[in-house]
Amino acid sequence: MNVKFGDLSIQYRAHQAEFDAAVHRVLESGQFIFGPELDAFEKEFAAYCGTRHAVGVASGTEAIYLALAALGIGPGDEVITVPNTAVPTISAISMANAKPVLVDVRPDDFNMDPQALKRRFTAKTKAILPVHLYGQTADMAPILEIAEKKGVPVIEDACQAHGARYGSKKAGSLGKMGCFSFYPSKNLGAFGDAGAITTDDDALYERLQMLRNYGQKIRYYHEIKGINSRLDAMQAALLRAKLKHLDAWNARRTRIAEYYEKHLADAIRTPREMAGRTHARHLYAILVQERDRLKKRLADKGIQTEIHYPVPVHLQKAYADLGQGPGSHPVAEQCALTELSLPMYPELTQEQVEAVVSAANESI
């Protein structure tokens, strides 16, 4: 059986009438930038995340950049984050002309290690940017405690964590701001690039609204320097249609993950789902020795897989200027050598899930 790593066409066909209606509604309105669709989505997404505000922007990368810019973070400032993330997390820090400072992750959940975080503070540290990897939140209580003692804000990279919880609170409501990507393959995905920032802070909300729209509240009257990073009405309308299904889709992801965990061979390890957290299951990562051999064997059996991520940030050529070679972050480096992501999307059939398990167990 051939099992794709992802197939967005299935979701479109299953909800075609809703999606087509959203598109036609925008086309008939003639309003493609700002307007009622964006206003409604921002209110609905903020309510979903449990925050006062949400600001729609053009991508998850720009969500992080604008969050940093709203705090006045720029040249000479340092932002602490992790090395085992998609490079766009770091790109956003570079866009702000700040310096990314990397700390290693924990071997149980592969999220930011609070103990490592404590050791990386300097007088230049202006923000902490934990990444909620694979759909599970970082251990936010100690991170927030450290941040409060140091007097710096926490910005959540929640780009993989739509609907994830830490205790009773959802991702995006834990730090000063939460940054989301709606890249098409996310748990809540647009039909192109899109993103959002959530916050409870009224002043930051107003500043973010200006920053995404050339620094203006009133057209042609620019109060601050900004950029064009607007979530367009078409994407907002489509995201509104999808948001209604997000919890059901996440529940299906959970059932798939539970089947994997119950039936995969003991030799296949996964990052632990930690107590007190609800995993959104954006990715189903397994950790195996001779990962590349397993990937090829699965491909030969028709099972598509991906690696998240094959090269940690500090070993990327683009970030050689960080001056951190092999051995700088051993847990993240081990993850890069052994991680393999199995198919994980709500439209997978039970037959396909069983085929993935069978192929993995036969190939290990």
Secondary structure per residue as TSV (DSSP state, phi and psi in degrees):
chain	resnum	aa	ss	phi	psi
A	1	M	-	360.0	134.1
A	2	N	-	-88.5	127.4
A	3	V	B	-125.7	114.6
A	4	K	-	-72.1	153.9
A	5	F	S	-67.3	-32.5
A	6	G	-	-158.3	152.6
A	7	D	-	-151.0	93.0
A	8	L	H	-72.6	-18.5
A	9	S	H	-65.7	-29.4
A	10	I	H	-64.4	-45.0
A	11	Q	H	-63.0	-40.2
A	12	Y	H	-62.0	-46.3
A	13	R	H	-63.9	-36.1
A	14	A	H	-68.6	-27.4
A	15	H	T	-127.3	29.8
A	16	Q	H	-57.8	-42.2
A	17	A	H	-61.8	-41.9
A	18	E	H	-66.0	-45.4
A	19	F	H	-67.4	-42.5
A	20	D	H	-63.6	-38.6
A	21	A	H	-63.8	-39.2
A	22	A	H	-62.8	-44.2
A	23	V	H	-62.8	-47.0
A	24	H	H	-64.0	-35.9
A	25	R	H	-60.5	-42.3
A	26	V	H	-71.0	-44.0
A	27	L	H	-59.5	-41.2
A	28	E	H	-71.5	-27.6
A	29	S	H	-73.2	-28.8
A	30	G	T	73.4	6.5
A	31	Q	-	-112.1	109.0
A	32	F	-	-108.9	-15.4
A	33	I	S	-121.4	131.0
A	34	F	S	57.3	-156.9
A	35	G	S	94.4	-173.7
A	36	P	H	-65.4	-31.9
A	37	E	H	-66.5	-44.4
A	38	L	H	-66.3	-44.9
A	39	D	H	-56.3	-45.2
A	40	A	H	-67.2	-43.2
A	41	F	H	-63.0	-43.2
A	42	E	H	-60.1	-42.2
A	43	K	H	-65.0	-43.9
A	44	E	H	-68.6	-38.8
A	45	F	H	-72.7	-37.9
A	46	A	H	-60.6	-44.0
A	47	A	H	-63.2	-39.6
A	48	Y	H	-62.3	-42.5
A	49	C	H	-80.5	-14.5
A	50	G	T	81.7	33.8
A	51	T	-	-121.0	165.7
A	52	R	S	-74.0	-32.4
A	53	H	E	-138.8	154.5
A	54	A	E	-140.1	142.6
A	55	V	E	-123.5	114.6
A	56	G	E	-75.2	133.8
A	57	V	E	-134.9	-176.9
A	58	A	S	-80.7	-22.2
A	59	S	-	-165.8	168.1
A	60	G	H	-66.9	-36.4
A	61	T	H	-60.4	-47.3
A	62	E	H	-71.0	-25.9
A	63	A	H	-59.8	-46.6
A	64	I	H	-66.4	-44.2
A	65	Y	H	-58.4	-47.3
A	66	L	H	-67.3	-33.9
A	67	A	H	-62.2	-43.4
A	68	L	H	-64.7	-44.5
A	69	A	H	-63.4	-37.1
A	70	A	H	-63.6	-27.4
A	71	L	T	-88.5	-0.1
A	72	G	T	77.2	20.2
A	73	I	-	-81.0	131.1
A	74	G	-	-158.7	-149.1
A	75	P	T	-53.7	134.4
A	76	G	T	88.2	-12.3
A	77	D	-	-90.6	154.7
A	78	E	E	-117.3	140.9
A	79	V	E	-124.1	122.6
A	80	I	E	-89.6	127.8
A	81	T	E	-147.3	-161.0
A	82	V	-	-118.6	158.1
A	83	P	S	-87.5	-15.1
A	84	N	S	-101.0	59.1
A	85	T	S	-132.3	167.0
A	86	A	-	-64.7	140.1
A	87	V	H	-56.0	-28.8
A	88	P	H	-52.8	-30.6
A	89	T	H	-56.8	-45.6
A	90	I	H	-75.5	-35.6
A	91	S	H	-55.6	-38.6
A	92	A	H	-64.5	-38.4
A	93	I	H	-65.8	-41.7
A	94	S	H	-63.8	-37.9
A	95	M	H	-59.2	-34.0
A	96	A	T	-80.5	0.6
A	97	N	T	61.2	26.0
A	98	A	-	-98.9	172.6
A	99	K	E	-105.6	124.6
A	100	P	E	-75.0	130.3
A	101	V	E	-116.1	121.7
A	102	L	E	-99.9	140.8
A	103	V	-	-126.6	149.1
A	104	D	-	-70.7	170.6
A	105	V	B	-112.7	169.0
A	106	R	-	-85.3	147.7
A	107	P	T	-76.2	-8.9
A	108	D	T	-88.9	-43.2
A	109	D	T	-120.4	-3.7
A	110	F	-	60.9	25.0
A	111	N	S	-104.8	170.1
A	112	M	B	-48.2	133.0
A	113	D	-	-87.8	111.0
A	114	P	H	-58.8	-32.2
A	115	Q	H	-67.8	-40.9
A	116	A	H	-65.9	-35.1
A	117	L	H	-59.0	-44.5
A	118	K	H	-55.9	-34.9
A	119	R	T	-81.8	-8.0
A	120	R	T	-104.3	1.1
A	121	F	-	-70.7	139.9
A	122	T	-	-133.9	178.5
A	123	A	T	-65.2	-17.2
A	124	K	T	-91.7	-5.8
A	125	T	E	-67.7	122.6
A	126	K	E	-119.3	-10.9
A	127	A	E	-164.3	155.7
A	128	I	E	-114.8	132.5
A	129	L	-	-125.2	78.4
A	130	P	-	-71.3	145.5
A	131	V	B	-105.4	127.7
A	132	H	-	-84.7	86.9
A	133	L	G	-74.1	136.0
A	134	Y	G	65.4	-1.8
A	135	G	G	115.2	3.6
A	136	Q	-	-112.7	132.5
A	137	T	-	-65.5	150.4
A	138	A	-	-65.2	167.2
A	139	D	-	-77.2	90.1
A	140	M	H	-76.5	-27.6
A	141	A	H	-59.3	-53.3
A	142	P	H	-68.1	-32.2
A	143	I	H	-64.4	-45.1
A	144	L	H	-66.6	-35.9
A	145	E	H	-64.3	-44.8
A	146	I	H	-61.7	-44.3
A	147	A	H	-60.8	-41.3
A	148	E	H	-65.0	-41.6
A	149	K	H	-64.5	-36.5
A	150	K	H	-86.1	-12.7
A	151	G	T	72.9	34.9
A	152	V	-	-123.5	151.2
A	153	P	-	-80.5	157.1
A	154	V	B	-110.2	126.1
A	155	I	E	-111.4	121.9
A	156	E	E	-83.1	126.5
A	157	D	E	-86.2	93.9
A	158	A	-	-103.3	25.8
A	159	C	T	-65.1	-18.5
A	160	Q	T	-112.6	12.9
A	161	A	-	-127.7	35.1
A	162	H	T	-62.6	113.8
A	163	G	T	92.2	-6.0
A	164	A	-	-67.4	153.1
A	165	R	E	-127.2	148.9
A	166	Y	E	-121.7	105.4
A	167	G	T	65.5	-127.6
A	168	S	T	-94.3	-3.2
A	169	K	E	-104.4	142.9
A	170	K	E	-86.2	152.8
A	171	A	T	-52.9	138.5
A	172	G	T	99.1	-14.0
A	173	S	S	-114.6	7.6
A	174	L	S	-95.1	-36.6
A	175	G	S	-102.8	-167.0
A	176	K	S	-65.3	-38.6
A	177	M	E	-145.3	154.0
A	178	G	E	-121.6	137.2
A	179	C	E	-116.2	128.2
A	180	F	E	-122.4	144.0
A	181	S	E	-105.9	140.6
A	182	F	-	-113.8	33.5
A	183	Y	-	-50.7	144.2
A	184	P	T	-50.8	-31.5
A	185	S	T	-86.5	-1.4
A	186	K	S	-68.9	166.5
A	187	N	S	-55.1	-40.3
A	188	L	S	-116.4	101.5
A	189	G	-	-116.5	140.5
A	190	A	-	-82.7	-173.5
A	191	F	S	-103.0	42.0
A	192	G	S	158.3	-164.9
A	193	D	-	-75.5	142.3
A	194	A	-	-170.7	160.1
A	195	G	E	-160.9	178.3
A	196	A	E	-158.5	157.7
A	197	I	E	-124.0	131.6
A	198	T	E	-109.6	148.5
A	199	T	E	-165.5	156.8
A	200	D	S	-100.0	-6.5
A	201	D	-	-86.4	114.5
A	202	D	H	-63.0	-40.6
A	203	A	H	-67.0	-42.3
A	204	L	H	-65.0	-37.7
A	205	Y	H	-58.3	-47.2
A	206	E	H	-65.4	-39.4
A	207	R	H	-67.3	-40.6
A	208	L	H	-63.2	-39.0
A	209	Q	H	-60.7	-38.1
A	210	M	H	-73.7	-44.4
A	211	L	H	-59.0	-36.2
A	212	R	T	-76.7	-10.6
A	213	N	B	-130.5	53.4
A	214	Y	T	63.4	17.1
A	215	G	T	80.1	22.9
A	216	Q	E	-119.6	144.7
A	217	K	E	-95.4	-43.9
A	218	I	E	-109.5	135.1
A	219	R	T	-55.4	130.6
A	220	Y	T	77.5	4.1
A	221	Y	E	-118.8	100.2
A	222	H	E	-99.8	115.4
A	223	E	S	-88.9	-32.3
A	224	I	S	-138.8	169.3
A	225	K	-	-81.5	126.1
A	226	G	-	-134.7	-168.9
A	227	I	-	-135.2	177.7
A	228	N	B	-97.1	106.0
A	229	S	-	-143.9	66.2
A	230	R	-	-103.4	137.3
A	231	L	-	-79.5	115.8
A	232	D	-	-76.2	162.2
A	233	A	H	-63.0	-34.6
A	234	M	H	-63.2	-48.3
A	235	Q	H	-64.1	-39.0
A	236	A	H	-61.1	-43.3
A	237	A	H	-64.3	-41.9
A	238	L	H	-68.3	-38.6
A	239	L	H	-66.0	-34.7
A	240	R	H	-60.9	-41.7
A	241	A	H	-64.4	-40.7
A	242	K	H	-74.2	-34.6
A	243	L	H	-56.4	-32.9
A	244	K	T	-62.9	-23.0
A	245	H	T	-102.6	-4.7
A	246	L	H	-59.1	-45.5
A	247	D	H	-63.9	-39.0
A	248	A	H	-66.6	-40.6
A	249	W	H	-64.6	-41.6
A	250	N	H	-64.8	-36.1
A	251	A	H	-64.2	-39.3
A	252	R	H	-66.0	-40.4
A	253	R	H	-58.1	-40.9
A	254	T	H	-63.0	-42.1
A	255	R	H	-65.0	-38.8
A	256	I	H	-63.4	-45.3
A	257	A	H	-60.8	-41.1
A	258	E	H	-63.3	-38.9
A	259	Y	H	-65.8	-45.7
A	260	Y	H	-54.5	-50.2
A	261	E	H	-63.7	-34.6
A	262	K	H	-75.3	-33.1
A	263	H	H	-111.7	-14.3
A	264	L	S	-70.3	149.9
A	265	A	-	-61.0	151.3
A	266	D	T	-60.8	-24.8
A	267	A	T	-70.8	-12.2
A	268	I	-	-97.5	114.4
A	269	R	B	-99.3	150.2
A	270	T	-	-129.6	152.7
A	271	P	-	-58.3	135.9
A	272	R	-	-69.3	141.6
A	273	E	-	-83.0	116.0
A	274	M	-	-80.8	149.3
A	275	A	T	-59.7	141.3
A	276	G	T	82.6	5.4
A	277	R	E	-124.1	148.1
A	278	T	E	-112.9	114.2
A	279	H	-	-78.9	131.4
A	280	A	-	-82.4	-11.2
A	281	R	-	56.1	45.0
A	282	H	S	-61.8	-45.4
A	283	L	-	-125.7	148.4
A	284	Y	E	-109.5	100.2
A	285	A	E	-94.5	133.4
A	286	I	E	-115.5	157.2
A	287	L	E	-125.4	114.7
A	288	V	-	-139.5	147.8
A	289	Q	T	-71.9	153.7
A	290	E	T	53.6	47.5
A	291	R	H	-56.4	-42.2
A	292	D	H	-65.4	-35.3
A	293	R	H	-65.9	-42.4
A	294	L	H	-63.9	-41.4
A	295	K	H	-57.7	-44.0
A	296	K	H	-67.0	-41.4
A	297	R	H	-63.3	-40.5
A	298	L	H	-66.0	-40.8
A	299	A	H	-60.3	-38.7
A	300	D	H	-64.3	-25.6
A	301	K	T	-93.8	4.6
A	302	G	T	90.2	11.8
A	303	I	B	-103.3	116.1
A	304	Q	-	-82.7	137.8
A	305	T	-	-136.2	167.4
A	306	E	B	-136.1	166.7
A	307	I	-	-116.6	125.8
A	308	H	S	-128.8	89.1
A	309	Y	-	-137.7	144.9
A	310	P	S	-72.5	-23.5
A	311	V	S	-132.8	115.9
A	312	P	-	-65.4	158.1
A	313	V	G	-54.7	-44.4
A	314	H	G	-69.5	-12.5
A	315	L	G	-104.4	5.0
A	316	Q	S	-76.9	140.2
A	317	K	G	-56.7	-39.4
A	318	A	G	-63.2	-22.9
A	319	Y	G	-117.5	28.8
A	320	A	G	-62.5	-23.4
A	321	D	G	-67.9	-10.9
A	322	L	G	-71.2	-19.6
A	323	G	-	70.4	30.4
A	324	Q	-	-119.3	109.5
A	325	G	-	-91.3	-170.7
A	326	P	T	-55.6	139.0
A	327	G	T	94.7	-8.2
A	328	S	S	-68.3	-36.7
A	329	H	S	-136.5	80.0
A	330	P	H	-63.4	-35.1
A	331	V	H	-68.7	-45.3
A	332	A	H	-61.8	-38.6
A	333	E	H	-67.5	-38.8
A	334	Q	H	-65.7	-38.1
A	335	C	H	-60.2	-43.7
A	336	A	H	-62.5	-29.5
A	337	L	H	-83.0	-22.1
A	338	T	H	-121.5	-8.8
A	339	E	E	-79.2	138.9
A	340	L	E	-143.8	131.2
A	341	S	E	-99.4	124.5
A	342	L	E	-85.9	161.9
A	343	P	-	-54.5	133.2
A	344	M	-	-152.4	97.5
A	345	Y	-	-156.3	151.5
A	346	P	T	-65.3	-19.2
A	347	E	T	-84.0	-2.8
A	348	L	-	-58.5	134.4
A	349	T	-	-83.1	161.9
A	350	Q	H	-61.6	-36.0
A	351	E	H	-62.2	-40.5
A	352	Q	H	-67.9	-41.3
A	353	V	H	-61.0	-44.5
A	354	E	H	-64.0	-35.4
A	355	A	H	-67.0	-37.8
A	356	V	H	-62.6	-46.0
A	357	V	H	-62.6	-46.9
A	358	S	H	-60.0	-45.8
A	359	A	H	-65.3	-40.3
A	360	A	H	-65.3	-44.9
A	361	N	H	-65.6	-35.6
A	362	E	H	-71.5	-26.1
A	363	S	H	-98.4	-12.1
A	364	I	-	-70.1	360.0
